[in-house]
Amino acid sequence: MAKKIPLHTLVQKIETRQISKNETAKFFTVAPNSRKPFDFNIGINTANVDISNTPSAHAIAEPLLRDAGIALQFKRFELAPKPKFSRNE
């Protein structure tokens, strides 16, 4: 079994844009909300993230996942080839 990472390491990976799409799937849980159509319950995957010293970890799961998505978008922009412009334009 893989070792759990501390929550602060997950936050640091997001803040520094070092999180990958696979890690996002590994560190977060997403399940349909049976009470609201088109809504989801988002949480921290406690099988892979140690939240023992963070009682409010599940309350920050949704904003963290949103920030992880933003970090992934930035990574895509950074990896995309830069447009080339000619001097005649």
Phi and psi in degrees as a GROMACS rama.xvg file:
@    title "Ramachandran Plot"
@    xaxis  label "Phi"
@    yaxis  label "Psi"
@TYPE xy
-70.1507  149.845  ALA-2
-73.7915  140.606  LYS-3
-72.7845  147.922  LYS-4
-99.5764  148.03  ILE-5
-69.5718  152.257  PRO-6
-56.4036  -39.1708  LEU-7
-64.0995  -28.4957  HIS-8
-69.8293  -39.8553  THR-9
-61.1714  -46.0883  LEU-10
-60.8299  -41.8287  VAL-11
-64.3968  -40.5334  GLN-12
-59.9977  -39.6502  LYS-13
-70.0869  -46.6832  ILE-14
-62.1973  -34.1011  GLU-15
-95.2417  6.12364  THR-16
59.6226  32.866  ARG-17
-97.9555  1.04334  GLN-18
-80.6952  143.421  ILE-19
-105.528  167.398  SER-20
-61.1351  -41.2912  LYS-21
-64.3105  -39.2838  ASN-22
-66.84  -36.8978  GLU-23
-59.3492  -45.1048  THR-24
-65.8624  -31.0667  ALA-25
-76.7062  -36.7641  LYS-26
-94.2606  -12.5587  PHE-27
-123.374  153.629  PHE-28
-115.696  142.564  THR-29
-135.496  124.308  VAL-30
-136.571  144.282  ALA-31
-59.5938  143.533  PRO-32
-89.8576  111.457  ASN-33
-67.264  -17.1497  SER-34
-89.6384  -19.4502  ARG-35
-134.307  118.707  LYS-36
-62.7674  145.253  PRO-37
63.7479  22.4853  PHE-38
-121.209  155.495  ASP-39
-132.261  151.004  PHE-40
-98.0653  122.049  ASN-41
-111.446  136.486  ILE-42
-145.894  176.005  GLY-43
-90.685  133.412  ILE-44
-78.8297  100.653  ASN-45
-71.751  -8.27599  THR-46
-74.5719  -22.3198  ALA-47
-120.051  -12.6419  ASN-48
-125.749  127.59  VAL-49
-83.596  113.941  ASP-50
-115.473  20.2935  ILE-51
-58.6719  -32.1855  SER-52
-102.987  16.9345  ASN-53
-130.595  87.1929  THR-54
-63.909  -23.314  PRO-55
-102.871  21.3231  SER-56
-59.3693  -41.359  ALA-57
-69.1704  -24.8306  HIS-58
-70.785  -25.4297  ALA-59
-100.74  3.73568  ILE-60
-60.622  -46.381  ALA-61
-63.4769  -48.799  GLU-62
-63.4891  -34.7502  PRO-63
-64.3736  -43.5036  LEU-64
-65.1006  -38.2524  LEU-65
-61.9837  -44.838  ARG-66
-65.1693  -35.1427  ASP-67
-63.3815  -40.3779  ALA-68
-62.1908  -40.5088  GLY-69
-65.021  -42.191  ILE-70
-61.5265  -40.1518  ALA-71
-65.2806  -36.9447  LEU-72
-64.3624  -42.8408  GLN-73
-60.4444  -41.2363  PHE-74
-61.7112  -40.04  LYS-75
-63.3355  -41.0492  ARG-76
-65.7042  -39.8919  PHE-77
-67.3623  -32.4439  GLU-78
-85.4269  -16.7823  LEU-79
-68.0361  143.546  ALA-80
-63.5756  141.557  PRO-81
-74.7646  138.312  LYS-82
-68.0519  143.647  PRO-83
-105.835  130.283  LYS-84
-113.943  141.818  PHE-85
-92.2093  158.087  SER-86
-72.791  -15.4399  ARG-87
-80.3924  -8.4559  ASN-88
